Amino acid sequence: MSAKLILLRHGESEWNAKNLFTGWVDVDINDKGVAEAKRGAGLLKSEALLPDVVHTSVLRRAIHTAYLALDGCDRHWVPVRRSWRLNERHYGNLQGKNKAETLAAYGEEKFMLWRRSYDTPPPALDADNEYTQFNDDRYAFLPPEARPQTECLKDVVIRMLPYWYDSIVPDLRDGKTVLVVAHGNSLRALVKHLDGISDADIAGLNIPTGIPLLYELDADLRPITAGGRYLDPEAAKAAIEAVKNQGKK
Ligand SMILES: O=C(O)[C@@H](CO)OP(=O)(O)O
Protein backbone atom coordinates (compact mmCIF):
# COMPACT_ATOMS: atom_id res chain seq x y z
CA MET A 1 0.00 0.00 0.00
CA SER A 2 1.33 3.42 -0.92
CA ALA A 3 1.01 6.58 1.15
CA LYS A 4 -0.38 9.70 -0.53
CA LEU A 5 1.28 13.05 0.02
CA ILE A 6 0.07 16.14 -1.83
CA LEU A 7 2.21 19.27 -1.89
CA LEU A 8 0.59 22.59 -2.73
CA ARG A 9 2.31 25.94 -2.97
CA HIS A 10 -0.02 28.81 -1.98
CA GLY A 11 -1.84 30.66 -4.78
CA GLU A 12 -0.28 33.79 -6.26
CA SER A 13 0.29 36.39 -3.54
CA GLU A 14 0.05 40.18 -3.69
CA TRP A 15 3.84 40.33 -3.60
CA ASN A 16 4.37 37.55 -6.15
CA ALA A 17 2.35 39.75 -8.52
CA LYS A 18 4.51 42.78 -7.69
CA ASN A 19 7.70 40.73 -8.14
CA LEU A 20 8.87 41.38 -4.56
CA PHE A 21 10.95 39.05 -2.38
CA THR A 22 8.53 37.93 0.33
CA GLY A 23 9.97 35.39 2.77
CA TRP A 24 8.33 35.72 6.20
CA VAL A 25 6.34 38.87 5.34
CA ASP A 26 2.70 37.92 5.86
CA VAL A 27 1.03 38.98 2.61
CA ASP A 28 -2.21 37.41 1.41
CA ILE A 29 -3.05 35.75 -1.88
CA ASN A 30 -4.61 38.01 -4.55
CA ASP A 31 -7.66 37.32 -6.76
CA LYS A 32 -5.58 35.18 -9.12
CA GLY A 33 -4.25 33.24 -6.12
CA VAL A 34 -7.80 32.64 -4.89
CA ALA A 35 -8.75 31.31 -8.34
CA GLU A 36 -5.63 29.09 -8.37
CA ALA A 37 -6.48 27.65 -4.95
CA LYS A 38 -10.05 26.90 -6.04
CA ARG A 39 -8.79 25.30 -9.24
CA GLY A 40 -6.34 23.22 -7.19
CA ALA A 41 -9.29 22.02 -5.12
CA GLY A 42 -11.10 21.01 -8.32
CA LEU A 43 -8.07 18.97 -9.42
CA LEU A 44 -7.96 17.17 -6.06
CA LYS A 45 -11.67 16.44 -6.24
CA SER A 46 -11.55 15.19 -9.83
CA GLU A 47 -8.90 12.61 -8.86
CA ALA A 48 -10.65 11.74 -5.58
CA LEU A 49 -7.56 12.86 -3.67
CA LEU A 50 -9.42 14.01 -0.60
CA PRO A 51 -7.14 15.11 2.25
CA ASP A 52 -7.62 13.53 5.68
CA VAL A 53 -5.33 16.07 7.32
CA VAL A 54 -3.60 19.31 6.31
CA HIS A 55 -0.32 20.83 7.41
CA THR A 56 0.41 24.51 6.70
CA SER A 57 2.84 27.22 7.68
CA VAL A 58 1.81 30.09 9.96
CA LEU A 59 1.67 32.53 7.03
CA ARG A 60 -1.70 33.70 5.73
CA ARG A 61 -1.05 32.97 2.05
CA ALA A 62 -0.68 29.27 2.90
CA ILE A 63 -3.46 29.27 5.50
CA HIS A 64 -5.89 30.98 3.10
CA THR A 65 -4.95 28.64 0.22
CA ALA A 66 -5.35 25.59 2.48
CA TYR A 67 -8.82 26.75 3.52
CA LEU A 68 -9.93 27.30 -0.10
CA ALA A 69 -8.45 23.97 -1.21
CA LEU A 70 -10.27 22.12 1.57
CA ASP A 71 -13.52 24.00 1.11
CA GLY A 72 -13.46 23.28 -2.63
CA CYS A 73 -13.36 19.54 -2.05
CA ASP A 74 -15.81 19.51 0.88
CA ARG A 75 -13.04 18.74 3.34
CA HIS A 76 -13.31 21.97 5.34
CA TRP A 77 -13.80 19.82 8.46
CA VAL A 78 -10.51 17.90 8.49
CA PRO A 79 -7.81 18.71 11.07
CA VAL A 80 -5.36 21.46 10.08
CA ARG A 81 -2.00 21.80 11.81
CA ARG A 82 0.30 24.76 11.43
CA SER A 83 3.99 25.20 12.03
CA TRP A 84 6.53 27.94 11.49
CA ARG A 85 8.79 25.11 10.30
CA LEU A 86 6.82 25.07 7.03
CA ASN A 87 7.22 28.84 6.55
CA GLU A 88 8.80 30.29 3.44
CA ARG A 89 12.55 30.75 3.60
CA HIS A 90 13.35 33.94 5.50
CA TYR A 91 14.71 36.23 2.79
CA GLY A 92 16.73 38.49 5.11
CA ASN A 93 17.35 41.99 3.86
CA LEU A 94 15.86 41.17 0.45
CA GLN A 95 12.34 40.97 1.94
CA GLY A 96 10.24 43.72 0.35
CA LYS A 97 12.78 44.36 -2.43
CA ASN A 98 11.87 44.14 -6.11
CA LYS A 99 13.43 41.14 -7.88
CA ALA A 100 14.13 42.94 -11.17
CA GLU A 101 15.74 45.89 -9.34
CA THR A 102 17.82 43.52 -7.21
CA LEU A 103 19.00 41.69 -10.33
CA ALA A 104 19.91 44.99 -12.00
CA ALA A 105 21.73 46.26 -8.89
CA TYR A 106 23.75 43.14 -8.02
CA GLY A 107 24.05 41.18 -11.30
CA GLU A 108 22.82 37.72 -12.22
CA GLU A 109 25.46 35.69 -10.38
CA LYS A 110 24.78 37.21 -6.97
CA PHE A 111 21.03 37.34 -7.60
CA MET A 112 20.88 33.61 -8.41
CA LEU A 113 23.24 32.77 -5.55
CA TRP A 114 20.82 34.44 -3.12
CA ARG A 115 17.72 32.99 -4.79
CA ARG A 116 18.78 29.43 -5.51
CA SER A 117 22.15 28.40 -4.05
CA TYR A 118 21.87 25.78 -1.34
CA ASP A 119 24.05 27.35 1.30
CA THR A 120 24.55 31.07 0.67
CA PRO A 121 21.96 33.12 2.58
CA PRO A 122 20.98 36.64 1.48
CA PRO A 123 22.30 39.45 3.73
CA ALA A 124 20.69 39.41 7.20
CA LEU A 125 17.95 41.92 8.01
CA ASP A 126 19.17 45.39 8.95
CA ALA A 127 18.17 46.40 12.48
CA ASP A 128 15.84 49.10 11.11
CA ASN A 129 14.28 46.97 8.35
CA GLU A 130 10.51 47.52 8.38
CA TYR A 131 9.91 43.90 7.39
CA THR A 132 11.31 42.24 10.50
CA GLN A 133 9.21 39.50 12.15
CA PHE A 134 11.44 39.41 15.22
CA ASN A 135 8.75 40.66 17.64
CA ASP A 136 5.80 38.96 15.98
CA ASP A 137 3.61 37.13 18.54
CA ARG A 138 3.51 33.94 16.52
CA TYR A 139 7.25 33.46 16.97
CA ALA A 140 7.41 34.60 20.61
CA PHE A 141 7.83 31.02 21.86
CA LEU A 142 11.07 30.66 19.90
CA PRO A 143 14.25 31.66 21.74
CA PRO A 144 15.63 34.84 20.11
CA GLU A 145 18.57 32.98 18.57
CA ALA A 146 16.16 30.61 16.79
CA ARG A 147 14.23 33.46 15.11
CA PRO A 148 15.91 33.78 11.71
CA GLN A 149 17.24 37.04 10.31
CA THR A 150 17.95 35.35 6.98
CA GLU A 151 18.02 31.77 5.71
CA CYS A 152 19.55 29.75 2.88
CA LEU A 153 17.81 26.61 1.64
CA LYS A 154 20.05 24.47 3.84
CA ASP A 155 18.74 26.32 6.91
CA VAL A 156 15.19 25.60 5.74
CA VAL A 157 15.93 21.88 5.34
CA ILE A 158 17.35 21.82 8.88
CA ARG A 159 14.35 23.55 10.49
CA MET A 160 11.73 21.79 8.30
CA LEU A 161 12.86 18.16 8.76
CA PRO A 162 11.93 17.83 12.47
CA TYR A 163 8.35 18.74 11.51
CA TRP A 164 8.41 16.23 8.65
CA TYR A 165 9.54 13.40 10.90
CA ASP A 166 7.54 14.30 14.01
CA SER A 167 4.23 15.47 12.51
CA ILE A 168 3.80 14.59 8.84
CA VAL A 169 5.38 11.12 8.75
CA PRO A 170 3.10 9.76 11.53
CA ASP A 171 0.03 10.84 9.52
CA LEU A 172 1.39 9.10 6.41
CA ARG A 173 2.16 5.97 8.44
CA ASP A 174 -1.46 6.04 9.66
CA GLY A 175 -2.55 5.71 6.00
CA LYS A 176 -3.93 9.26 5.78
CA THR A 177 -3.98 11.30 2.58
CA VAL A 178 -1.85 14.24 3.66
CA LEU A 179 -1.97 17.72 2.11
CA VAL A 180 0.93 20.07 2.85
CA VAL A 181 0.23 23.69 1.87
CA ALA A 182 3.42 25.73 2.04
CA HIS A 183 5.80 27.87 0.00
CA GLY A 184 8.16 27.82 -2.97
CA ASN A 185 11.29 27.30 -0.92
CA SER A 186 9.94 25.26 2.02
CA LEU A 187 8.49 22.85 -0.56
CA ARG A 188 11.79 22.83 -2.47
CA ALA A 189 13.40 21.76 0.83
CA LEU A 190 10.88 18.94 1.25
CA VAL A 191 11.18 17.78 -2.37
CA LYS A 192 14.99 17.81 -2.03
CA HIS A 193 14.63 15.46 0.93
CA LEU A 194 12.01 13.18 -0.69
CA ASP A 195 13.78 12.82 -4.05
CA GLY A 196 17.32 12.88 -2.66
CA ILE A 197 18.26 15.82 -4.92
CA SER A 198 21.88 16.98 -4.62
CA ASP A 199 22.84 20.37 -3.17
CA ALA A 200 23.87 21.48 -6.67
CA ASP A 201 20.85 20.19 -8.59
CA ILE A 202 18.25 21.66 -6.25
CA ALA A 203 19.13 25.09 -7.70
CA GLY A 204 17.28 24.07 -10.88
CA LEU A 205 14.03 23.07 -9.15
CA ASN A 206 11.13 25.55 -9.06
CA ILE A 207 7.60 25.04 -7.77
CA PRO A 208 4.56 26.77 -9.30
CA THR A 209 1.73 28.35 -7.30
CA GLY A 210 -1.58 26.55 -6.79
CA ILE A 211 -0.99 23.28 -8.70
CA PRO A 212 -1.14 20.14 -6.50
CA LEU A 213 1.89 17.86 -6.74
CA LEU A 214 1.14 14.26 -5.78
CA TYR A 215 3.76 11.94 -4.30
CA GLU A 216 2.89 8.28 -3.84
CA LEU A 217 5.37 6.92 -1.32
CA ASP A 218 6.47 3.34 -0.70
CA ALA A 219 6.74 1.60 2.66
CA ASP A 220 9.99 3.48 3.38
CA LEU A 221 8.28 6.75 2.38
CA ARG A 222 10.37 7.01 -0.78
CA PRO A 223 8.67 8.36 -3.93
CA ILE A 224 7.41 5.58 -6.21
CA THR A 225 7.88 8.02 -9.11
CA ALA A 226 10.76 10.46 -8.72
CA GLY A 227 9.54 14.05 -8.77
CA GLY A 228 5.93 13.07 -8.12
CA ARG A 229 3.14 14.07 -10.51
CA TYR A 230 1.54 17.49 -10.98
CA LEU A 231 -2.21 17.12 -11.32
CA ASP A 232 -2.05 19.56 -14.27
CA PRO A 233 1.34 18.85 -15.85
CA GLU A 234 0.94 21.28 -18.78
CA ALA A 235 0.04 24.23 -16.57
CA ALA A 236 2.84 23.28 -14.17
CA LYS A 237 5.44 23.29 -16.95
CA ALA A 238 4.61 26.84 -18.04
CA ALA A 239 4.33 28.12 -14.46
CA ILE A 240 7.69 26.55 -13.46
CA GLU A 241 9.38 28.42 -16.32
CA ALA A 242 7.82 31.68 -15.12
CA VAL A 243 9.08 31.17 -11.53
CA LYS A 244 12.54 30.36 -12.89
CA ASN A 245 12.67 33.61 -14.87
CA GLN A 246 11.36 35.92 -12.16
CA GLY A 247 13.27 39.17 -12.05
CA LYS A 248 14.49 38.77 -15.62
CA LYS A 249 11.69 40.75 -17.23
O1 LIG B 1 9.92 35.82 -2.49
C1 LIG B 1 9.90 34.70 -1.97
O2 LIG B 1 9.72 34.49 -0.76
C2 LIG B 1 10.12 33.48 -2.87
C3 LIG B 1 8.82 32.84 -3.26
O3 LIG B 1 7.92 33.74 -3.81
O4 LIG B 1 10.80 33.92 -4.02
P1 LIG B 1 11.85 33.07 -4.89
O5 LIG B 1 11.05 32.17 -5.80
O6 LIG B 1 12.57 34.14 -5.66
O7 LIG B 1 12.74 32.32 -3.96
The ligand as a Tripos MOL2 file, in Angstrom:
@<TRIPOS>MOLECULE
LIG
   11    10     1     0     0
SMALL
NO_CHARGES

@<TRIPOS>ATOM
      1 O1          9.9200   35.8170   -2.4920 O.co2     1 LIG1
      2 C1          9.9030   34.6960   -1.9750 C.2       1 LIG1
      3 O2          9.7200   34.4870   -0.7640 O.co2     1 LIG1
      4 C2         10.1190   33.4750   -2.8690 C.3       1 LIG1
      5 C3          8.8220   32.8360   -3.2550 C.3       1 LIG1
      6 O3          7.9230   33.7450   -3.8060 O.3       1 LIG1
      7 O4         10.8000   33.9180   -4.0250 O.3       1 LIG1
      8 P1         11.8460   33.0710   -4.8900 P.3       1 LIG1
      9 O5         11.0540   32.1700   -5.8050 O.co2     1 LIG1
     10 O6         12.5650   34.1410   -5.6600 O.co2     1 LIG1
     11 O7         12.7370   32.3250   -3.9610 O.co2     1 LIG1
@<TRIPOS>BOND
     1     1     2 2
     2     2     3 1
     3     2     4 1
     4     4     5 1
     5     4     7 1
     6     5     6 1
     7     7     8 1
     8     8     9 2
     9     8    10 1
    10     8    11 1
@<TRIPOS>SUBSTRUCTURE
     1 LIG1         1 GROUP 0 **** ****
